[in-house]
């Protein structure tokens, strides 16, 4: 099938990012099993994908740190091999941030430095600042 290779590559990338967040950055991490319904403007339970039985929540992970009895914020992490979000994914990120579900959402994508794969975490607000401004402007019309 056409999508198997891409799906496998994406799944492998998710595992790589998860391992990095746990081992190197000492985050607590869990798979996010919810999704944002853009029509209802609320969070709903994720449904299984068309070809898979597992739930396909957005973003992929929910991460946080807990140091010396002080709980730090909860962040969302979406793993993208190419680093690009679709328009619908951008809209979902926007609404998660507006409803204070996550403090920030990071897009984990890869690059090569000296023939080694390196994870780049782009902050959604910083990377898509122009898109957010345009979306808010068009929403008011």
N, C-alpha and C positions, 0 to 999 in steps of 0.2 A: 504494500500500500504506500501511497505517496507520503502521508504524514508521519509514518512510523519513525523515520530517521530523525526528523525534527523533534518529535515528541520525546524520543530517547535522549537526544542531545540536551533538551530542556530539562528533563528529569535528572540527568547526570549533573548538569550545571547547578540545579537546586541542591543536590546532595553535597556538592563541593562547597557552595556558599554556606550551607548549614554547618558543615564540619568546621569551616573557618570561623564562623560566628561563635561556636561553642568552644573550640580549642584555643584559638588565638585571642579572641576578644572577650572571652568569659561572659557571654550573654546567656541568659535563660531564653530558650526559644521554643515555640510551639507552632504547629501548622495552623493556619487561620482557616477555620471551616465555615466562614460566613462570606456573604457577598453583599453588594449594595444594589438594591433595586432602584433604578433611575426613574421608573414611572411612579412608584409609591414613595420615593425619597426616604427610604428607610433600610436598615440592615435586615437581611433575611438569611436563613440557613442556606448554605450552598447545596446545589443539586449535583448529582453525579454527571460527569461529562458524557458526551454522546457515545464514544467508543470505550469508555472506562467506567469502572464501578466506583472508583474513589471520588470524593468530592473535590470540586475545583473552585476553592475559595480565592478571593482576591482581596488583599495581596497574599503572597505565598506564606509569609511568616509574620508572627507577632513576637517581638523581642523586648526584653527589659533587663535591667541590672538591679541587684539588691545588695547594697553595701552597708554594712554596720547598722542594720535595722532601719535604714533610710531607703525608701522605695523611689527609684528614679522612674522617669516616664516610660510609657509604652510606645514603641515605634513599629511601623509596618515596613516590611521588606518585600519587594517584588523582584524576582530573579528573571532577568532577560539576557539571553545570550548576546543579542545585538544591541541591547540597551534602549530600544525605542518602544514607547507605549502607544497603543492605539488611541483614537479619540475617546472611545467609551471608557478605557482604562484611565485616561486623564480626568474624565468627568467623575469617575468613582473616587479617585484620589482627592479631587477637589472637595467632594461632599464629605468624605471621611474627615478631612482636616477642618472643614467648616463646622461639623458636628462634634469636634473634639474627641473623636474616637482614638486617634493617634496624635502624638505630639508632632511627629514628622513621618514622612514616608520616603524610604530610600529605594532607589533602583540599582540593583546589583548587576553590573555587566562586566565583561572581561576585556582585557587588553593584554598585549604581550610586551614585556620589558626584558631585554636580554634573553630572548627565547624562553621566558618563563611566563606562565599565566598569572596575571595579577587581577584581583577583584577591585573594581572601582565602585564606590557607593556615591551615587549622585542624589542630592536632596531634591525632591520633587519641586518644592517651592522655588529653589534657586534655578534649577534647570529649565523650568517651564513658566517663568515669571511673565513673559510676554503673552503666553497662551492664557494664563489665569486672568490677566488684565482684560484681554479681549473677550473671554468667556463671561466675565462679570458685566462688561459693558453691553454685550449682546443679550444677556439675561434680563437686564433692566428694560429693554425695549418692548 
